[in-house]
């Protein structure tokens, strides 16, 4: 089967767009997770000793 010349390029661009979208969604989640870990570590370090 022969495909039109632009089909492969359009498909590759779609895959790239989906990948970058998913990557962009994951970055804030990872950043928030790291920040939460830092806050917990800071609380542990500054907690008064009993």
PyMOL Python script that loads the backbone (N, CA, C, O; Angstrom):
from pymol import cmd

cmd.read_pdbstr("""\
ATOM      1  N   UNK A   1       0.840  -1.184   0.000  1.00  0.00           N
ATOM      2  CA  UNK A   1       0.000   0.000   0.000  1.00  0.00           C
ATOM      3  C   UNK A   1       0.881   1.243   0.000  1.00  0.00           C
ATOM      4  O   UNK A   1       1.857   1.318   0.747  1.00  0.00           O
ATOM      5  N   UNK A   2       0.549   2.186  -0.812  1.00  0.00           N
ATOM      6  CA  UNK A   2       1.304   3.432  -0.903  1.00  0.00           C
ATOM      7  C   UNK A   2       0.567   4.503  -0.111  1.00  0.00           C
ATOM      8  O   UNK A   2      -0.648   4.658  -0.236  1.00  0.00           O
ATOM      9  N   UNK A   3       1.322   5.244   0.711  1.00  0.00           N
ATOM     10  CA  UNK A   3       0.698   6.293   1.515  1.00  0.00           C
ATOM     11  C   UNK A   3       1.068   7.656   0.945  1.00  0.00           C
ATOM     12  O   UNK A   3       2.121   7.802   0.323  1.00  0.00           O
ATOM     13  N   UNK A   4       0.232   8.634   1.146  1.00  0.00           N
ATOM     14  CA  UNK A   4       0.574   9.984   0.701  1.00  0.00           C
ATOM     15  C   UNK A   4       1.863  10.461   1.368  1.00  0.00           C
ATOM     16  O   UNK A   4       2.195  10.028   2.471  1.00  0.00           O
ATOM     17  N   UNK A   5       2.568  11.332   0.708  1.00  0.00           N
ATOM     18  CA  UNK A   5       3.892  11.759   1.158  1.00  0.00           C
ATOM     19  C   UNK A   5       3.888  12.374   2.553  1.00  0.00           C
ATOM     20  O   UNK A   5       4.826  12.141   3.314  1.00  0.00           O
ATOM     21  N   UNK A   6       2.880  13.144   2.914  1.00  0.00           N
ATOM     22  CA  UNK A   6       2.874  13.830   4.206  1.00  0.00           C
ATOM     23  C   UNK A   6       2.368  13.004   5.368  1.00  0.00           C
ATOM     24  O   UNK A   6       2.437  13.452   6.513  1.00  0.00           O
ATOM     25  N   UNK A   7       1.862  11.813   5.108  1.00  0.00           N
ATOM     26  CA  UNK A   7       1.246  11.017   6.176  1.00  0.00           C
ATOM     27  C   UNK A   7       2.248  10.613   7.247  1.00  0.00           C
ATOM     28  O   UNK A   7       1.963  10.758   8.435  1.00  0.00           O
ATOM     29  N   UNK A   8       3.396  10.116   6.862  1.00  0.00           N
ATOM     30  CA  UNK A   8       4.390   9.674   7.838  1.00  0.00           C
ATOM     31  C   UNK A   8       4.862  10.849   8.685  1.00  0.00           C
ATOM     32  O   UNK A   8       5.045  10.710   9.895  1.00  0.00           O
ATOM     33  N   UNK A   9       5.055  11.967   8.075  1.00  0.00           N
ATOM     34  CA  UNK A   9       5.510  13.147   8.795  1.00  0.00           C
ATOM     35  C   UNK A   9       4.453  13.604   9.795  1.00  0.00           C
ATOM     36  O   UNK A   9       4.788  13.949  10.928  1.00  0.00           O
ATOM     37  N   UNK A  10       3.193  13.612   9.399  1.00  0.00           N
ATOM     38  CA  UNK A  10       2.105  14.016  10.285  1.00  0.00           C
ATOM     39  C   UNK A  10       1.998  13.060  11.459  1.00  0.00           C
ATOM     40  O   UNK A  10       1.775  13.481  12.594  1.00  0.00           O
ATOM     41  N   UNK A  11       2.157  11.780  11.186  1.00  0.00           N
ATOM     42  CA  UNK A  11       2.093  10.777  12.243  1.00  0.00           C
ATOM     43  C   UNK A  11       3.238  10.967  13.234  1.00  0.00           C
ATOM     44  O   UNK A  11       3.028  10.884  14.444  1.00  0.00           O
ATOM     45  N   UNK A  12       4.431  11.217  12.739  1.00  0.00           N
ATOM     46  CA  UNK A  12       5.586  11.430  13.613  1.00  0.00           C
ATOM     47  C   UNK A  12       5.385  12.679  14.459  1.00  0.00           C
ATOM     48  O   UNK A  12       5.741  12.691  15.637  1.00  0.00           O
ATOM     49  N   UNK A  13       4.818  13.730  13.874  1.00  0.00           N
ATOM     50  CA  UNK A  13       4.567  14.946  14.636  1.00  0.00           C
ATOM     51  C   UNK A  13       3.533  14.711  15.723  1.00  0.00           C
ATOM     52  O   UNK A  13       3.651  15.261  16.818  1.00  0.00           O
ATOM     53  N   UNK A  14       2.522  13.902  15.436  1.00  0.00           N
ATOM     54  CA  UNK A  14       1.504  13.588  16.430  1.00  0.00           C
ATOM     55  C   UNK A  14       2.122  12.830  17.601  1.00  0.00           C
ATOM     56  O   UNK A  14       1.844  13.140  18.760  1.00  0.00           O
ATOM     57  N   UNK A  15       2.949  11.849  17.304  1.00  0.00           N
ATOM     58  CA  UNK A  15       3.608  11.081  18.357  1.00  0.00           C
ATOM     59  C   UNK A  15       4.488  12.003  19.195  1.00  0.00           C
ATOM     60  O   UNK A  15       4.487  11.908  20.422  1.00  0.00           O
ATOM     61  N   UNK A  16       5.231  12.882  18.554  1.00  0.00           N
ATOM     62  CA  UNK A  16       6.090  13.824  19.278  1.00  0.00           C
ATOM     63  C   UNK A  16       5.253  14.735  20.169  1.00  0.00           C
ATOM     64  O   UNK A  16       5.620  14.988  21.317  1.00  0.00           O
ATOM     65  N   UNK A  17       4.133  15.226  19.649  1.00  0.00           N
ATOM     66  CA  UNK A  17       3.260  16.113  20.410  1.00  0.00           C
ATOM     67  C   UNK A  17       2.701  15.402  21.647  1.00  0.00           C
ATOM     68  O   UNK A  17       2.670  15.973  22.737  1.00  0.00           O
ATOM     69  N   UNK A  18       2.258  14.147  21.469  1.00  0.00           N
ATOM     70  CA  UNK A  18       1.731  13.381  22.602  1.00  0.00           C
ATOM     71  C   UNK A  18       2.822  13.165  23.638  1.00  0.00           C
ATOM     72  O   UNK A  18       2.579  13.332  24.833  1.00  0.00           O
ATOM     73  N   UNK A  19       4.021  12.795  23.201  1.00  0.00           N
ATOM     74  CA  UNK A  19       5.124  12.563  24.119  1.00  0.00           C
ATOM     75  C   UNK A  19       5.450  13.825  24.911  1.00  0.00           C
ATOM     76  O   UNK A  19       5.603  13.771  26.131  1.00  0.00           O
ATOM     77  N   UNK A  20       5.558  14.966  24.220  1.00  0.00           N
ATOM     78  CA  UNK A  20       5.902  16.212  24.902  1.00  0.00           C
ATOM     79  C   UNK A  20       4.792  16.651  25.848  1.00  0.00           C
ATOM     80  O   UNK A  20       5.067  17.208  26.910  1.00  0.00           O
ATOM     81  N   UNK A  21       3.546  16.404  25.472  1.00  0.00           N
ATOM     82  CA  UNK A  21       2.433  16.747  26.352  1.00  0.00           C
ATOM     83  C   UNK A  21       2.497  15.927  27.629  1.00  0.00           C
ATOM     84  O   UNK A  21       2.345  16.467  28.725  1.00  0.00           O
ATOM     85  N   UNK A  22       2.719  14.634  27.493  1.00  0.00           N
ATOM     86  CA  UNK A  22       2.816  13.768  28.676  1.00  0.00           C
ATOM     87  C   UNK A  22       4.018  14.159  29.524  1.00  0.00           C
ATOM     88  O   UNK A  22       3.940  14.139  30.752  1.00  0.00           O
ATOM     89  N   UNK A  23       5.120  14.512  28.891  1.00  0.00           N
ATOM     90  CA  UNK A  23       6.310  14.936  29.618  1.00  0.00           C
ATOM     91  C   UNK A  23       6.023  16.213  30.398  1.00  0.00           C
ATOM     92  O   UNK A  23       6.419  16.336  31.557  1.00  0.00           O
ATOM     93  N   UNK A  24       5.341  17.156  29.773  1.00  0.00           N
ATOM     94  CA  UNK A  24       5.013  18.418  30.438  1.00  0.00           C
ATOM     95  C   UNK A  24       4.076  18.184  31.617  1.00  0.00           C
ATOM     96  O   UNK A  24       4.170  18.886  32.624  1.00  0.00           O
ATOM     97  N   UNK A  25       3.189  17.227  31.511  1.00  0.00           N
ATOM     98  CA  UNK A  25       2.289  16.915  32.620  1.00  0.00           C
ATOM     99  C   UNK A  25       3.054  16.282  33.778  1.00  0.00           C
ATOM    100  O   UNK A  25       2.710  16.504  34.938  1.00  0.00           O
ATOM    101  N   UNK A  26       4.076  15.506  33.479  1.00  0.00           N
ATOM    102  CA  UNK A  26       4.821  14.797  34.514  1.00  0.00           C
ATOM    103  C   UNK A  26       5.780  15.721  35.266  1.00  0.00           C
ATOM    104  O   UNK A  26       6.044  15.490  36.446  1.00  0.00           O
ATOM    105  N   UNK A  27       6.297  16.741  34.627  1.00  0.00           N
ATOM    106  CA  UNK A  27       7.297  17.607  35.254  1.00  0.00           C
ATOM    107  C   UNK A  27       6.751  18.298  36.497  1.00  0.00           C
ATOM    108  O   UNK A  27       7.405  18.230  37.537  1.00  0.00           O
ATOM    109  N   UNK A  28       5.588  18.963  36.458  1.00  0.00           N
ATOM    110  CA  UNK A  28       5.098  19.595  37.678  1.00  0.00           C
ATOM    111  C   UNK A  28       4.844  18.592  38.802  1.00  0.00           C
ATOM    112  O   UNK A  28       5.108  18.895  39.966  1.00  0.00           O
ATOM    113  N   UNK A  29       4.337  17.403  38.473  1.00  0.00           N
ATOM    114  CA  UNK A  29       4.075  16.394  39.493  1.00  0.00           C
ATOM    115  C   UNK A  29       5.375  15.978  40.174  1.00  0.00           C
ATOM    116  O   UNK A  29       5.417  15.845  41.397  1.00  0.00           O
ATOM    117  N   UNK A  30       6.420  15.774  39.406  1.00  0.00           N
ATOM    118  CA  UNK A  30       7.712  15.391  39.974  1.00  0.00           C
ATOM    119  C   UNK A  30       8.267  16.517  40.829  1.00  0.00           C
ATOM    120  O   UNK A  30       8.848  16.266  41.885  1.00  0.00           O
ATOM    121  N   UNK A  31       8.095  17.744  40.389  1.00  0.00           N
ATOM    122  CA  UNK A  31       8.584  18.900  41.135  1.00  0.00           C
ATOM    123  C   UNK A  31       7.856  19.018  42.462  1.00  0.00           C
ATOM    124  O   UNK A  31       8.485  19.256  43.493  1.00  0.00           O
ATOM    125  N   UNK A  32       6.542  18.854  42.452  1.00  0.00           N
ATOM    126  CA  UNK A  32       5.749  18.922  43.678  1.00  0.00           C
ATOM    127  C   UNK A  32       6.169  17.806  44.625  1.00  0.00           C
ATOM    128  O   UNK A  32       6.276  18.022  45.832  1.00  0.00           O
ATOM    129  N   UNK A  33       6.406  16.620  44.087  1.00  0.00           N
ATOM    130  CA  UNK A  33       6.818  15.487  44.907  1.00  0.00           C
ATOM    131  C   UNK A  33       8.160  15.762  45.582  1.00  0.00           C
ATOM    132  O   UNK A  33       8.323  15.500  46.774  1.00  0.00           O
ATOM    133  N   UNK A  34       9.121  16.292  44.821  1.00  0.00           N
ATOM    134  CA  UNK A  34      10.434  16.615  45.397  1.00  0.00           C
ATOM    135  C   UNK A  34      10.303  17.678  46.484  1.00  0.00           C
ATOM    136  O   UNK A  34      10.965  17.597  47.518  1.00  0.00           O
ATOM    137  N   UNK A  35       9.451  18.672  46.249  1.00  0.00           N
ATOM    138  CA  UNK A  35       9.253  19.730  47.233  1.00  0.00           C
ATOM    139  C   UNK A  35       8.656  19.166  48.517  1.00  0.00           C
ATOM    140  O   UNK A  35       9.058  19.563  49.611  1.00  0.00           O
ATOM    141  N   UNK A  36       7.709  18.254  48.399  1.00  0.00           N
ATOM    142  CA  UNK A  36       7.100  17.628  49.578  1.00  0.00           C
ATOM    143  C   UNK A  36       8.138  16.827  50.358  1.00  0.00           C
ATOM    144  O   UNK A  36       8.137  16.844  51.589  1.00  0.00           O
ATOM    145  N   UNK A  37       9.016  16.130  49.655  1.00  0.00           N
ATOM    146  CA  UNK A  37      10.077  15.371  50.332  1.00  0.00           C
ATOM    147  C   UNK A  37      11.007  16.326  51.073  1.00  0.00           C
ATOM    148  O   UNK A  37      11.382  16.071  52.217  1.00  0.00           O
ATOM    149  N   UNK A  38      11.379  17.426  50.419  1.00  0.00           N
ATOM    150  CA  UNK A  38      12.250  18.412  51.071  1.00  0.00           C
ATOM    151  C   UNK A  38      11.612  18.984  52.324  1.00  0.00           C
ATOM    152  O   UNK A  38      12.273  19.128  53.352  1.00  0.00           O
ATOM    153  N   UNK A  39      10.318  19.313  52.240  1.00  0.00           N
ATOM    154  CA  UNK A  39       9.623  19.863  53.401  1.00  0.00           C
ATOM    155  C   UNK A  39       9.595  18.861  54.541  1.00  0.00           C
ATOM    156  O   UNK A  39       9.807  19.229  55.696  1.00  0.00           O
ATOM    157  N   UNK A  40       9.338  17.605  54.230  1.00  0.00           N
ATOM    158  CA  UNK A  40       9.305  16.568  55.268  1.00  0.00           C
ATOM    159  C   UNK A  40      10.690  16.411  55.896  1.00  0.00           C
ATOM    160  O   UNK A  40      10.803  16.277  57.114  1.00  0.00           O
ATOM    161  N   UNK A  41      11.728  16.425  55.088  1.00  0.00           N
ATOM    162  CA  UNK A  41      13.083  16.322  55.634  1.00  0.00           C
ATOM    163  C   UNK A  41      13.400  17.528  56.510  1.00  0.00           C
ATOM    164  O   UNK A  41      14.022  17.387  57.563  1.00  0.00           O
ATOM    165  N   UNK A  42      12.977  18.702  56.081  1.00  0.00           N
ATOM    166  CA  UNK A  42      13.231  19.912  56.859  1.00  0.00           C
ATOM    167  C   UNK A  42      12.498  19.842  58.199  1.00  0.00           C
ATOM    168  O   UNK A  42      13.052  20.242  59.222  1.00  0.00           O
ATOM    169  N   UNK A  43      11.279  19.348  58.208  1.00  0.00           N
ATOM    170  CA  UNK A  43      10.516  19.215  59.444  1.00  0.00           C
ATOM    171  C   UNK A  43      11.204  18.225  60.375  1.00  0.00           C
ATOM    172  O   UNK A  43      11.248  18.434  61.588  1.00  0.00           O
ATOM    173  N   UNK A  44      11.736  17.155  59.813  1.00  0.00           N
ATOM    174  CA  UNK A  44      12.435  16.153  60.614  1.00  0.00           C
ATOM    175  C   UNK A  44      13.685  16.749  61.235  1.00  0.00           C
ATOM    176  O   UNK A  44      13.996  16.479  62.395  1.00  0.00           O
ATOM    177  N   UNK A  45      14.400  17.553  60.473  1.00  0.00           N
ATOM    178  CA  UNK A  45      15.649  18.151  60.968  1.00  0.00           C
ATOM    179  C   UNK A  45      15.393  19.232  62.017  1.00  0.00           C
ATOM    180  O   UNK A  45      16.224  19.443  62.900  1.00  0.00           O
ATOM    181  N   UNK A  46      14.267  19.910  61.932  1.00  0.00           N
ATOM    182  CA  UNK A  46      14.009  21.024  62.841  1.00  0.00           C
ATOM    183  C   UNK A  46      13.044  20.640  63.976  1.00  0.00           C
ATOM    184  O   UNK A  46      12.699  21.490  64.796  1.00  0.00           O
ATOM    185  N   UNK A  47      12.610  19.388  64.032  1.00  0.00           N
ATOM    186  CA  UNK A  47      11.681  18.957  65.088  1.00  0.00           C
ATOM    187  C   UNK A  47      12.412  18.977  66.429  1.00  0.00           C
ATOM    188  O   UNK A  47      13.562  18.548  66.523  1.00  0.00           O
ATOM    189  N   UNK A  48      11.741  19.476  67.461  1.00  0.00           N
ATOM    190  CA  UNK A  48      12.376  19.510  68.784  1.00  0.00           C
ATOM    191  C   UNK A  48      12.603  18.092  69.324  1.00  0.00           C
ATOM    192  O   UNK A  48      11.774  17.201  69.138  1.00  0.00           O
ATOM    193  N   UNK A  49      13.709  17.910  69.977  1.00  0.00           N
ATOM    194  CA  UNK A  49      14.014  16.614  70.586  1.00  0.00           C
ATOM    195  C   UNK A  49      13.311  16.535  71.929  1.00  0.00           C
ATOM    196  O   UNK A  49      13.322  17.499  72.695  1.00  0.00           O
ATOM    197  N   UNK A  50      12.709  15.407  72.217  1.00  0.00           N
ATOM    198  CA  UNK A  50      11.996  15.254  73.480  1.00  0.00           C
ATOM    199  C   UNK A  50      12.781  14.388  74.430  1.00  0.00           C
ATOM    200  O   UNK A  50      12.338  14.144  75.552  1.00  0.00           O
TER     201      UNK A  50
END
""", "prot")
cmd.dss("prot")
cmd.show_as("cartoon", "prot")
cmd.util.cbc("prot")
cmd.orient("prot")
